[in-house]
Amino acid sequence: MDSTTVELIGLTAALITSIGFLPQLIKGFKTKKLDDISYFMPIVLAIGMTLWLIYGILIHSIAVIVANIFSISCSIGLIILKKIYS
């Protein structure tokens, strides 16, 4: 497989896994209720995704970099919404 195909597979995987945060963010924003979300989950995920981001930068993988920047942003957004609405 050529590198463009591999990167497209990575970007597709990144898109699919990263959009998993959006329903929770949208629901939290609309209902202003995040009592059932713990701080632990998004904090641990943000730490793990930051390490993945560093890894992606080190190996020069656009898919890993883009996915983790988006996912870190979503985790931080979830933490902020919980702080505001709790």
Backbone hydrogen bonds, N-H to C=O, Kabsch-Sander energy under -0.5 kcal/mol:
donor,donor_aa,acceptor,acceptor_aa,energy
6,V,2,D,-2.0
7,E,3,S,-2.3
8,L,4,T,-2.3
9,I,5,T,-2.3
10,G,6,V,-2.2
11,L,7,E,-2.7
12,T,8,L,-2.3
13,A,9,I,-2.5
14,A,10,G,-2.5
15,L,11,L,-2.3
16,I,12,T,-2.4
17,T,13,A,-2.6
18,S,14,A,-2.3
19,I,15,L,-1.9
20,G,17,T,-0.8
21,F,18,S,-1.4
22,L,19,I,-0.7
25,L,21,F,-2.1
26,I,22,L,-2.9
27,K,23,P,-2.6
28,G,24,Q,-2.6
29,F,25,L,-2.4
30,K,26,I,-2.5
31,T,27,K,-3.0
32,K,28,G,-1.8
37,I,34,L,-1.5
43,I,39,Y,-1.8
44,V,40,F,-2.9
45,L,41,M,-2.5
46,A,42,P,-2.3
47,I,43,I,-2.2
48,G,44,V,-2.5
49,M,45,L,-3.1
50,T,46,A,-1.9
51,L,47,I,-1.9
52,W,48,G,-2.1
53,L,49,M,-2.5
54,I,50,T,-2.4
55,Y,51,L,-2.3
56,G,52,W,-3.0
57,I,53,L,-2.4
58,L,54,I,-2.4
59,I,55,Y,-2.2
60,H,56,G,-0.6
60,H,57,I,-0.7
61,S,56,G,-2.5
62,I,60,H,-0.7
65,I,61,S,-2.4
66,V,62,I,-3.1
67,A,63,A,-2.2
68,N,64,V,-1.9
69,I,65,I,-2.2
70,F,66,V,-2.3
71,S,67,A,-2.4
72,I,68,N,-2.5
73,S,69,I,-2.0
74,C,70,F,-2.1
75,S,71,S,-2.5
76,I,72,I,-2.7
77,G,73,S,-2.5
78,L,74,C,-2.4
79,I,75,S,-2.2
80,I,76,I,-2.6
81,L,77,G,-2.7
82,K,78,L,-2.4
83,K,79,I,-2.4
84,I,80,I,-2.6
85,Y,81,L,-2.8
86,S,82,K,-1.5
